């Protein structure tokens, strides 16, 4: 359960309220602040601070910052005025009701922000679509204007074929036809055009002269093209406009570039494959010869013998019992001869248990005490020593059981068994505290303190357990205080 904080400082102006809260050396990453118009919560585990504000605040104009280990909250008031106090003093039911209202306000605010984000995204998408449509319309209009300009230019210059027909129709049968311009070579090797032998008829208009198909010489002087052929591919501009011819030329150029690029890629890929193949061949040639097969041999294996070489159904039960009894800690000479457990005395098992406990073999100590109880089941010393071994092995339930049995056997209480009862109470109390049973463990520690009131360490342990019990409010805090119980138990055992 979190620890509530009520110690904070605050100051105010007619417009703002400033709260300062100590973070108890908590990292700023672990601080969570929740603010609504009438509720404030600051949580940094295991601490929490809740304030139900007396008046309303403006959340969007409030701020929070962390300076020198303190959280400073600046809250903007809805109405400029001086507050008598920051928070209200409410009952648990009223506080729960206010928390639910704050949760509803937070959910509505989150929903409103999400809706605003969605609306903003929709507006941006619509604006982008409208801009794209506008750009497409501009491109389409520009293309239409280009087509119209080309049409006007075409009709302004006229049709060359129709001009030829008009020119042929205006000539008289007896008139001479204009000869084509012949090409002659000059002294410098360049072709020159000779003057025509006859002049055109006076009845021919300027439009007919402009549309006439004149002949021009090529560089070799053998091929001729018409003026109406803009790109020199032999096709008339009646069928293709200059823009379409440019598009065809660009497409052909791109196709040629792509073909050249593909050929280069294929060539480089083939070269890489050839280089890799040559490297592999060199590696194969440089590999050393395979060594010959090694000669066979024999490996000797020795297996660990089984503890019980024969099955349980055969008559080896006596040997098995002797081996088990030897594990309890008998002398080596007696183990080899197979001496029975009944031959050992109670004093032998007591000394063996103490020796094993001092050497750190707690399980062996518990086994020795168990074998001693077979000889003397009413000995409280074996139960007490076995409880100490189980406590070291963290077997808390066995420790409680053995201590209870030892206390039953230590009746009536006398001055002689006072020390034994003291140890049993301390060990059982330690086991109970480690099991998070603080009240039961405190009872055992108080009983031990009554037996030895002058023990200062024991008194400190009792006070520590009492403070733990007062601070614990639920099972979570009980489990969290387990380490404290361990320290108290360890100090009392010594």
Backbone torsions as a table, in degrees:
resi	resn	phi	psi	omega
1	UNK	NA	131.6	-177.4
2	UNK	-67.6	157.7	179.8
3	UNK	-95.1	124.3	-177.8
4	UNK	-83.0	140.3	179.7
5	UNK	-112.9	128.1	178.4
6	UNK	-121.7	-4.9	-178.5
7	UNK	-93.8	104.3	176.2
8	UNK	-145.4	158.5	178.7
9	UNK	-112.4	150.7	179.9
10	UNK	-148.8	152.9	174.1
11	UNK	-141.6	162.7	-173.2
12	UNK	-147.1	158.9	168.0
13	UNK	-126.3	172.4	178.4
14	UNK	-60.1	-20.8	-178.0
15	UNK	-106.0	-27.5	-172.7
16	UNK	-134.5	158.0	172.9
17	UNK	-125.6	131.0	-179.3
18	UNK	-116.6	122.7	178.2
19	UNK	-111.1	138.9	178.4
20	UNK	-123.0	123.9	-174.6
21	UNK	-128.1	132.4	178.4
22	UNK	-77.3	130.7	-177.3
23	UNK	-91.6	-0.3	177.4
24	UNK	55.2	46.5	176.6
25	UNK	61.3	32.6	177.7
26	UNK	-88.9	142.1	178.6
27	UNK	-65.8	141.3	179.1
28	UNK	-60.5	-23.9	179.7
29	UNK	-68.3	-23.3	-175.8
30	UNK	-97.6	9.3	-178.6
31	UNK	-97.4	128.4	-179.8
32	UNK	-119.6	126.5	-177.9
33	UNK	-119.2	126.0	177.3
34	UNK	-121.1	125.8	-175.6
35	UNK	-134.1	130.7	170.0
36	UNK	-124.0	-174.1	-177.2
37	UNK	-66.7	-23.0	-178.2
38	UNK	-136.5	12.1	-174.5
39	UNK	-142.7	141.3	-179.6
40	UNK	-138.6	129.7	178.6
41	UNK	-137.5	129.4	175.8
42	UNK	-123.6	121.4	-177.5
43	UNK	-125.4	129.1	171.9
44	UNK	-146.3	99.0	-170.1
45	UNK	-52.6	138.8	4.1
46	UNK	-92.1	24.8	-177.0
47	UNK	-106.9	153.8	177.5
48	UNK	-150.1	142.8	178.5
49	UNK	-131.7	120.7	-180.0
50	UNK	-118.6	132.8	178.8
51	UNK	-132.9	121.5	174.7
52	UNK	-96.3	103.4	-169.0
53	UNK	-63.9	146.3	178.9
54	UNK	-73.2	-34.5	-178.2
55	UNK	-128.9	171.6	-177.0
56	UNK	-82.1	150.8	177.1
57	UNK	-128.7	166.3	176.0
58	UNK	-99.4	112.6	-174.1
59	UNK	-70.2	-39.5	-175.4
60	UNK	-69.6	-20.1	179.8
61	UNK	-103.9	4.9	177.4
62	UNK	-93.8	159.6	-177.0
63	UNK	-147.4	165.0	178.9
64	UNK	-142.6	142.5	177.3
65	UNK	-149.6	156.8	-177.8
66	UNK	-114.6	122.4	-178.6
67	UNK	-133.9	120.0	174.0
68	UNK	55.0	46.0	176.3
69	UNK	77.1	8.0	178.1
70	UNK	-120.4	145.4	176.4
71	UNK	-97.9	122.0	-179.3
72	UNK	-110.5	117.0	-179.4
73	UNK	-106.8	125.2	177.9
74	UNK	-110.8	109.6	-174.2
75	UNK	-107.7	127.4	178.7
76	UNK	-87.2	125.9	-179.3
77	UNK	-75.2	146.7	175.5
78	UNK	-71.7	-41.8	179.1
79	UNK	-120.9	129.1	179.8
80	UNK	-66.3	111.0	178.3
81	UNK	-165.8	167.9	177.9
82	UNK	-97.1	130.8	179.9
83	UNK	-89.9	144.8	173.8
84	UNK	-76.5	-35.2	179.4
85	UNK	-150.9	161.1	-178.9
86	UNK	-83.3	-50.9	-175.0
87	UNK	-112.4	158.6	177.0
88	UNK	-92.2	151.0	174.8
89	UNK	-99.4	108.4	-173.3
90	UNK	-121.0	162.6	173.9
91	UNK	-82.2	174.0	-179.1
92	UNK	-62.9	-40.5	179.9
93	UNK	-65.7	-42.6	178.6
94	UNK	-66.5	-37.8	177.7
95	UNK	-64.1	-41.9	178.6
96	UNK	-63.7	-40.2	178.1
97	UNK	-62.9	-43.3	178.5
98	UNK	-64.9	-35.9	177.9
99	UNK	-63.7	-42.6	178.8
100	UNK	-62.8	-40.8	177.6
101	UNK	-63.7	-39.4	178.5
102	UNK	-64.6	-39.3	177.6
103	UNK	-63.1	-40.9	177.7
104	UNK	-63.2	-43.3	178.8
105	UNK	-61.8	-40.6	178.8
106	UNK	-65.3	-40.2	179.1
107	UNK	-64.7	-42.2	178.6
108	UNK	-64.9	-40.5	179.1
109	UNK	-64.6	-40.5	177.8
110	UNK	-65.1	-39.5	177.8
111	UNK	-64.7	-39.9	179.8
112	UNK	-65.5	-41.8	178.7
113	UNK	-64.9	-40.4	177.7
114	UNK	-62.5	-41.3	179.0
115	UNK	-64.8	-39.4	177.9
116	UNK	-63.7	-39.8	178.9
117	UNK	-64.4	-42.4	179.2
118	UNK	-63.5	-43.9	179.7
119	UNK	-63.4	-40.0	178.0
120	UNK	-62.8	-40.8	177.9
121	UNK	-63.7	-42.8	179.2
122	UNK	-62.4	-41.9	179.2
123	UNK	-63.1	-42.8	179.5
124	UNK	-64.7	-39.0	178.1
125	UNK	-65.0	-43.6	178.8
126	UNK	-63.3	-40.6	179.4
127	UNK	-64.7	-40.6	178.9
128	UNK	-64.0	-41.4	179.3
129	UNK	-64.5	-42.7	-179.4
130	UNK	-64.3	-39.9	177.9
131	UNK	-65.2	-37.5	178.3
132	UNK	-67.2	-40.9	178.1
133	UNK	-63.8	-41.2	178.9
134	UNK	-63.2	-42.3	178.2
135	UNK	-63.4	-41.3	177.5
136	UNK	-63.1	-40.3	178.5
137	UNK	-63.3	-40.4	178.8
138	UNK	-64.1	-42.3	178.4
139	UNK	-63.4	-43.2	179.9
140	UNK	-63.8	-40.3	179.0
141	UNK	-66.5	-39.2	179.0
142	UNK	-64.9	-39.9	176.9
143	UNK	-63.2	-41.7	179.1
144	UNK	-61.9	-41.6	179.1
145	UNK	-65.1	-38.8	177.6
146	UNK	-62.9	-42.9	178.5
147	UNK	-62.7	-42.5	179.8
148	UNK	-63.9	-41.3	178.7
149	UNK	-63.7	-39.4	177.8
150	UNK	-64.7	-40.1	177.8
151	UNK	-62.9	-45.9	179.7
152	UNK	-62.2	-41.3	178.7
153	UNK	-64.0	-39.2	179.6
154	UNK	-64.8	-48.0	-179.0
155	UNK	-70.0	-26.0	178.2
156	UNK	-70.6	-41.0	179.2
157	UNK	-75.1	-26.2	177.8
158	UNK	92.9	169.5	-178.4
159	UNK	-95.0	120.8	-178.0
160	UNK	-61.6	-39.6	-177.0
161	UNK	-66.2	-41.9	178.9
162	UNK	-66.2	-34.3	177.1
163	UNK	-63.5	-39.3	177.9
164	UNK	-64.1	-41.0	-179.8
165	UNK	-64.3	-42.7	179.5
166	UNK	-63.7	-39.8	179.9
167	UNK	-65.2	-40.0	179.3
168	UNK	-67.9	-32.8	-179.1
169	UNK	-74.5	-26.5	-177.8
170	UNK	-83.1	-18.5	-179.6
171	UNK	-72.9	144.0	175.4
172	UNK	-87.3	159.3	-178.7
173	UNK	-61.4	-34.3	-176.2
174	UNK	-86.0	-9.8	-177.9
175	UNK	-75.9	154.5	-179.0
176	UNK	-86.1	145.0	178.9
177	UNK	-91.2	138.8	-179.1
178	UNK	-64.0	131.2	-179.5
179	UNK	-82.0	150.6	175.9
180	UNK	-69.6	153.5	-178.7
181	UNK	-73.8	127.8	179.6
182	UNK	-90.1	153.5	-179.8
183	UNK	-105.3	130.0	175.9
184	UNK	-125.9	155.3	-179.4
185	UNK	-94.8	135.4	177.2
186	UNK	-86.8	-177.4	-178.9
187	UNK	-67.5	-33.5	-178.9
188	UNK	-84.3	5.3	176.0
189	UNK	91.9	-5.3	-178.5
190	UNK	-89.6	142.9	179.8
191	UNK	-72.4	139.7	176.7
192	UNK	-126.2	147.3	-177.9
193	UNK	-92.5	133.8	176.4
194	UNK	-82.9	154.8	178.4
195	UNK	-70.8	142.4	179.0
196	UNK	-66.4	150.0	-177.1
197	UNK	-78.3	-24.2	-177.7
198	UNK	-130.9	151.9	178.5
199	UNK	-92.9	152.8	176.9
200	UNK	-67.2	154.7	-178.9
201	UNK	-65.4	149.2	-176.9
202	UNK	-67.9	-19.7	-179.1
203	UNK	-79.1	-7.7	-177.2
204	UNK	-80.0	130.1	-178.1
205	UNK	-80.8	169.4	178.6
206	UNK	-65.4	-36.7	179.8
207	UNK	-63.5	-38.7	179.6
208	UNK	-68.4	-38.7	177.8
209	UNK	-64.8	-38.5	-179.3
210	UNK	-67.3	-36.4	-177.8
211	UNK	-87.6	-0.2	-177.8
212	UNK	-68.8	144.1	179.9
213	UNK	-87.0	94.6	178.2
214	UNK	-82.6	155.9	-179.8
215	UNK	-103.6	139.8	176.0
216	UNK	-129.1	151.1	-178.0
217	UNK	-88.2	144.8	172.6
218	UNK	-81.9	179.6	-179.5
219	UNK	-64.3	-32.5	-179.9
220	UNK	-86.8	-11.1	178.2
221	UNK	79.7	14.8	-177.5
222	UNK	-118.6	-22.0	-177.0
223	UNK	-114.4	150.1	-179.4
224	UNK	-136.0	145.2	176.8
225	UNK	-126.2	163.8	179.8
226	UNK	-91.9	156.2	178.0
227	UNK	-67.5	-28.6	-178.8
228	UNK	-70.7	-15.5	178.4
229	UNK	-86.9	102.0	-172.6
230	UNK	-72.6	-41.5	-173.8
231	UNK	-99.2	1.0	175.5
232	UNK	72.8	19.7	179.9
233	UNK	-94.7	7.2	177.6
234	UNK	85.5	2.3	-179.5
235	UNK	-110.0	140.2	-175.4
236	UNK	-74.1	149.4	178.8
237	UNK	-71.4	-7.0	174.8
238	UNK	-64.3	-36.2	-176.7
239	UNK	-87.9	-30.7	-177.6
240	UNK	-133.7	135.6	175.7
241	UNK	-84.0	167.1	-179.5
242	UNK	-64.7	-35.4	178.8
243	UNK	-64.0	-42.1	178.8
244	UNK	-65.7	-38.5	177.6
245	UNK	-63.3	-40.0	176.9
246	UNK	-62.7	-40.6	177.3
247	UNK	-61.9	-42.5	178.2
248	UNK	-63.0	-41.2	179.7
249	UNK	-64.5	-42.0	177.8
250	UNK	-62.8	-41.6	-179.9
251	UNK	-64.0	-42.2	179.1
252	UNK	-64.2	-40.7	179.8
253	UNK	-64.2	-43.3	177.5
254	UNK	-62.7	-40.9	-180.0
255	UNK	-63.5	-42.2	178.7
256	UNK	-63.7	-42.9	178.4
257	UNK	-61.5	-41.1	179.7
258	UNK	-65.9	-37.4	178.0
259	UNK	-64.3	-43.1	178.8
260	UNK	-63.0	-41.1	179.3
261	UNK	-64.6	-42.2	179.0
262	UNK	-63.5	-40.6	178.9
263	UNK	-63.9	-40.2	178.2
264	UNK	-63.8	-42.0	179.0
265	UNK	-63.4	-43.7	179.0
266	UNK	-62.3	-39.9	-179.6
267	UNK	-66.7	-44.0	179.3
268	UNK	-65.8	-37.5	177.2
269	UNK	-64.1	-41.6	178.1
270	UNK	-64.5	-39.0	178.5
271	UNK	-64.8	-41.6	177.9
272	UNK	-63.1	-43.4	179.1
273	UNK	-62.0	-39.7	179.1
274	UNK	-64.6	-41.7	179.5
275	UNK	-64.4	-41.8	178.6
276	UNK	-63.8	-40.2	179.7
277	UNK	-65.0	-39.4	177.9
278	UNK	-65.6	-39.6	177.4
279	UNK	-62.4	-42.4	179.4
280	UNK	-63.9	-39.7	178.1
281	UNK	-63.9	-40.8	178.1
282	UNK	-63.5	-40.0	178.7
283	UNK	-63.6	-41.3	179.0
284	UNK	-63.3	-38.4	-179.4
285	UNK	-70.8	-29.8	-177.4
286	UNK	-88.1	-5.4	179.9
287	UNK	-65.6	139.4	178.1
288	UNK	-71.5	162.8	-179.8
289	UNK	-67.7	148.6	-179.8
290	UNK	-69.2	127.0	-179.0
291	UNK	-67.1	156.9	-180.0
292	UNK	-71.3	161.7	179.7
293	UNK	-68.9	132.3	-179.0
294	UNK	-70.9	153.2	-179.7
295	UNK	-74.0	149.8	-178.8
296	UNK	-71.0	159.0	179.6
297	UNK	-151.0	-178.7	-178.9
298	UNK	-121.5	131.8	178.5
299	UNK	-107.9	125.3	179.5
300	UNK	-90.3	130.2	-178.3
301	UNK	-122.7	131.5	176.0
302	UNK	-115.8	124.1	-178.9
303	UNK	-94.2	146.2	176.9
304	UNK	-70.1	129.2	-178.1
305	UNK	-67.9	146.5	177.5
306	UNK	-69.5	150.9	178.8
307	UNK	-68.2	-44.6	178.1
308	UNK	-114.7	95.4	-174.0
309	UNK	-68.9	-17.4	-176.5
310	UNK	-114.5	153.2	178.0
311	UNK	-65.5	166.5	-176.6
312	UNK	-70.3	-22.3	-176.9
313	UNK	-76.4	-14.9	177.9
314	UNK	-88.0	164.1	-171.6
315	UNK	-81.7	68.7	174.9
316	UNK	-125.0	23.4	-176.8
317	UNK	-66.8	-33.1	-178.2
318	UNK	-66.5	-44.1	179.4
319	UNK	-64.4	-37.9	179.4
320	UNK	-65.3	-41.5	178.5
321	UNK	-64.9	-37.7	177.8
322	UNK	-64.0	-39.4	179.1
323	UNK	-66.4	-41.3	179.0
324	UNK	-64.8	-40.1	179.5
325	UNK	-68.5	-29.9	178.9
326	UNK	-68.7	-24.8	-179.8
327	UNK	-72.3	-13.7	-178.9
328	UNK	-76.7	-8.1	173.3
329	UNK	110.3	37.1	176.6
330	UNK	-80.6	168.2	177.8
331	UNK	-62.3	148.2	-178.4
332	UNK	-59.9	-38.0	-179.6
333	UNK	-65.5	-40.7	-180.0
334	UNK	-70.7	-32.8	177.9
335	UNK	-64.0	-40.9	-177.9
336	UNK	-68.5	-33.0	-179.2
337	UNK	-83.7	-10.0	178.5
338	UNK	76.2	40.0	179.9
339	UNK	-68.3	144.2	-178.5
340	UNK	-75.6	153.4	-179.4
341	UNK	-65.6	-30.4	-178.1
342	UNK	-65.0	-16.4	179.7
343	UNK	-75.4	-19.8	-179.7
344	UNK	-79.4	152.9	-180.0
345	UNK	-98.5	167.5	179.1
346	UNK	-65.4	-36.1	-179.5
347	UNK	-65.8	-33.9	178.5
348	UNK	-62.2	-44.9	-178.6
349	UNK	-69.8	-32.7	176.1
350	UNK	-64.2	-48.3	179.2
351	UNK	-63.9	-39.0	179.9
352	UNK	-64.7	-40.2	179.5
353	UNK	-64.6	-42.5	179.7
354	UNK	-64.8	-41.2	-180.0
355	UNK	-64.3	-44.8	-179.5
356	UNK	-66.1	-37.2	179.1
357	UNK	-65.2	-41.3	179.8
358	UNK	-67.1	-33.2	179.7
359	UNK	-79.9	-7.0	178.4
360	UNK	94.9	2.4	177.6
361	UNK	-89.2	81.7	-175.4
362	UNK	-72.2	-34.5	178.3
363	UNK	-67.2	-39.3	176.1
364	UNK	-64.4	-36.5	177.0
365	UNK	-63.0	-43.0	178.5
366	UNK	-63.7	-39.5	178.7
367	UNK	-65.7	-39.3	179.0
368	UNK	-64.6	-39.6	177.8
369	UNK	-66.3	-35.3	178.2
370	UNK	-64.7	-42.0	178.4
371	UNK	-67.7	-34.4	176.8
372	UNK	-66.4	-33.8	178.0
373	UNK	-69.3	-23.1	175.0
374	UNK	-68.1	-32.0	178.0
375	UNK	-78.7	-45.2	-178.0
376	UNK	-133.8	89.6	-177.6
377	UNK	-67.1	-14.4	-176.9
378	UNK	-103.6	24.0	-179.8
379	UNK	-92.6	113.7	179.4
380	UNK	-70.3	-21.2	-179.3
381	UNK	-65.6	-40.6	178.4
382	UNK	-63.4	-41.9	179.2
383	UNK	-65.3	-40.6	-179.1
384	UNK	-67.2	-43.2	179.3
385	UNK	-68.1	-37.9	178.1
386	UNK	-67.7	-32.3	175.4
387	UNK	-64.1	-39.2	177.4
388	UNK	-63.9	-39.8	178.4
389	UNK	-65.5	-43.1	179.0
390	UNK	-65.6	-34.6	177.2
391	UNK	-65.0	-38.4	176.9
392	UNK	-68.1	-32.0	177.5
393	UNK	-84.5	2.0	179.5
394	UNK	63.6	32.6	172.0
395	UNK	-96.3	81.4	-169.5
396	UNK	-66.6	-40.7	-178.1
397	UNK	-65.8	-39.5	176.3
398	UNK	-66.4	-35.5	177.9
399	UNK	-63.2	-45.6	179.8
400	UNK	-62.7	-40.4	-178.6
401	UNK	-65.8	-45.4	-178.6
402	UNK	-68.3	-38.4	178.7
403	UNK	-65.6	-39.9	178.1
404	UNK	-63.2	-41.7	178.8
405	UNK	-65.3	-39.4	179.4
406	UNK	-65.6	-39.7	178.6
407	UNK	-65.9	-33.4	176.4
408	UNK	-65.1	-39.1	-179.0
409	UNK	-75.7	-21.5	-179.3
410	UNK	-87.9	42.3	176.7
411	UNK	-118.7	141.2	0.4
412	UNK	-76.2	153.9	179.7
413	UNK	-69.1	130.1	179.4
414	UNK	-132.4	176.0	179.6
415	UNK	-71.2	-27.2	-178.7
416	UNK	-70.2	-39.6	-178.1
417	UNK	-97.0	18.7	-179.1
418	UNK	-65.4	-43.8	-178.7
419	UNK	-65.2	-38.8	179.0
420	UNK	-65.3	-42.2	178.7
421	UNK	-66.3	-36.5	177.4
422	UNK	-59.4	-46.4	-179.6
423	UNK	-66.0	-37.4	179.8
424	UNK	-65.2	-42.4	178.7
425	UNK	-63.7	-42.2	-178.8
426	UNK	-65.7	-44.2	-178.1
427	UNK	-67.1	-42.1	178.6
428	UNK	-67.8	-39.2	177.0
429	UNK	-63.1	-39.5	177.7
430	UNK	-62.9	-44.5	179.1
431	UNK	-62.9	-39.6	178.9
432	UNK	-66.0	-39.3	179.5
433	UNK	-66.5	-39.5	177.9
434	UNK	-67.5	-21.5	174.2
435	UNK	-90.8	12.1	177.4
436	UNK	66.8	23.7	174.9
437	UNK	-101.2	79.8	-171.1
438	UNK	-70.1	-41.4	-177.6
439	UNK	-65.0	-42.9	178.6
440	UNK	-66.7	-40.1	177.7
441	UNK	-65.2	-36.9	177.6
442	UNK	-62.9	-36.4	179.0
443	UNK	-62.8	-42.2	179.2
444	UNK	-66.7	-40.3	179.3
445	UNK	-66.4	-37.1	177.0
446	UNK	-66.4	-37.7	176.6
447	UNK	-63.8	-39.5	177.7
448	UNK	-66.4	-35.4	179.0
449	UNK	-67.8	-33.4	175.6
450	UNK	-65.4	-33.8	178.8
451	UNK	-72.9	-29.5	-179.6
452	UNK	-138.6	78.2	-176.1
453	UNK	-67.8	-17.6	-175.7
454	UNK	-88.4	-0.7	-179.1
455	UNK	-79.2	109.2	-176.9
456	UNK	-71.0	-38.3	-179.9
457	UNK	-64.5	-38.3	179.2
458	UNK	-68.1	-36.9	178.2
459	UNK	-65.8	-40.1	177.2
460	UNK	-62.9	-37.9	178.3
461	UNK	-64.4	-40.7	179.7
462	UNK	-64.0	-43.3	179.1
463	UNK	-63.8	-39.5	179.0
464	UNK	-64.5	-41.9	179.7
465	UNK	-65.7	-38.5	178.0
466	UNK	-63.2	-42.4	177.6
467	UNK	-65.0	-37.8	177.1
468	UNK	-64.1	-41.1	-178.9
469	UNK	-66.9	-36.8	178.8
470	UNK	-71.8	-34.4	-178.4
471	UNK	-77.5	-25.1	-177.1
472	UNK	-77.5	131.6	179.0
473	UNK	-116.5	-20.5	178.4
474	UNK	-150.6	-177.7	-176.3
475	UNK	-67.1	-26.8	-179.7
476	UNK	-66.5	-43.7	179.0
477	UNK	-71.0	-29.4	175.9
478	UNK	-62.5	-45.2	179.1
479	UNK	-68.0	-31.5	178.9
480	UNK	-71.5	-22.0	-179.2
481	UNK	-94.0	15.4	-175.7
482	UNK	-67.5	-35.5	179.9
483	UNK	-65.0	-37.0	178.2
484	UNK	-62.6	-40.2	178.1
485	UNK	-64.1	-37.0	178.9
486	UNK	-63.3	-41.7	-179.2
487	UNK	-66.0	-39.8	178.5
488	UNK	-65.3	-38.5	-179.8
489	UNK	-68.5	-39.0	179.7
490	UNK	-64.7	-39.5	-179.2
491	UNK	-69.8	-32.6	-179.3
492	UNK	-76.5	-29.4	-178.9
493	UNK	-69.5	-31.5	179.1
494	UNK	-72.0	NA	NA
